[in-house]
């Protein structure tokens, strides 16, 4: 594990050594995490990295092979799911199609044998919270995908859980609805002050919604930190490439420097031999070749994408992607145009090359 990033003190949700093994396969390996009360934390990573398995172990849906799960100081590792006081929102919504919206939201309260008048009051409040007042008697099929996701969220919140668990809840929505629900979930979570875990493979969701992001890869934690920490100070090549777009350039390091296209780049003194030099496309400056500054290259592809101009530039046989914000009236440089590239030293990441 490259960085477990353990917080000082004990969090409201405390996970220690959480591991899940199947026959010949380890899905989650020695997961440690501390989540303070009221934080929204993303589990971010590619498919198969162990993020959903971790969430399901926290929920009690999957038994842990080893490790402990504490919430508010109470050990819940072996406690049954329905006794963990957690609200779950799934990717598939999991609504009862034959029940009204009000009945769907009330279901968890009825299972807990809450008095009928209190159920009515809390269901009304939960439906209002997700802006569905007036839809109480509708069936799920009469609602849009975004509205169905709001119902699933209301059903999870109405039981007043200590922790809200969301498993890729926005992946079935179109881009506009994802943006709307992203903001709504964050607003509701902050308003209620509820502790929440949000599983996603979408870096945009993780960076824009969450207080903290847990980046996972092949069942292990790569790095834990704020969105700014992960984006500006990635500790591994995987984090740098997964959290945001980046160029990955091959170079050779020796005595604290890496050489790329004749340029000397500062590198960790512990690195020697093949390395990867990474720079984010929007941090690369492009100017006419006549300026004579930076590295010389030739445009191999130009794409006008509305808000940005995207250029692929051939530099010493490697492609450097550049993204420039548009302001209107730009001339799009044609393939074959010679240019010069430069960047700030602080925007460069250098890592040992993968074997």
URWO-V726550 format. One line per field, one symbol per residue. ss: DSSP state (A for helix, B for strand, O for the rest). psi: psi as a letter, one per 30 degrees, with the letter a starting at -180 (. if undefined). burial: # if it has 9 or more other C-alpha atoms within 8 Angstrom, else .. A space follows every 10 residues. Layout:
BEGIN
ss=???
psi=???
burial=???
END
This chain:
BEGIN
ss=OOOOOOOOOO OOBBBBBBBB BBOOBBBBBB BBBBBOOOOB BBBBOOOOOO AAAAAAAAAO OOOOOBBBBB BOOBBOOOOO AAAOOBBBBO OOOOOOOOOB AAAAAAAAAA AOOOOAAAAA AAAAAAAAAO OOOOOOOOBA AAOOAAAAAA AAAAAAAOOO OOBBBBBOOO OOOOAAAAAA AAAAAAAAAA AAOOBBBBBB OOAAAAAAAO OBBBBBBOOB BBBBBOAAAA AAOOOOAAAA AAOOOOBBBB BBBBOOBBBB OOBBBBOOOO OOBBBBBBBO AAAOBBBBAA AOOOBBBBBB BBBBOOOBBB BBBBBOOBBB BBBBBOOOOO OOOOOOOBBB BBOOAAAOBB BBOOO
psi=kejfhklkak lejkkjgkkj kljgkjekjh kkkkjlkgkj kkjkllkgfg eeeeefeefg fkkkellkjk khfkjgegkl efgfhkkkkl egehljffll eeeeefeeee fghkkeeeee eeeeeeeeeg hgkfgeglle fflleeeeee eeeeeefffi lfkkkjjhff fglleeeeee eeeeeeeeee efhkkkkjkl gjeeeeefel ekkjkkkhfl kekkaleeee efhkfleeee fejlklkjkk lkkkhglkkk hfkkkklkff kkaklkkkkk efgkkklkff fgkakklkkf kkkjgdflkk kkkjjhflkj kkkkkkgkgk kjklkfkklk kllkefgkkk lkkk.
burial=..##...... ########## #....##### ########## #####...## #.######## ...#..#### #...###... ...#.##### #.#.....## ##.####### ...#....## .###.##### .#...#.### ..#..##### #########. ########## ..#...##.. ####.#.### ..######## #.#.###.## ########## #######.## #..####.## ####.##### ####.##### ....#.#.#. ##.####### #.####..#. ....###### ##.....### #####...## ###..#.... ....#..### ##....##.# ##...
END
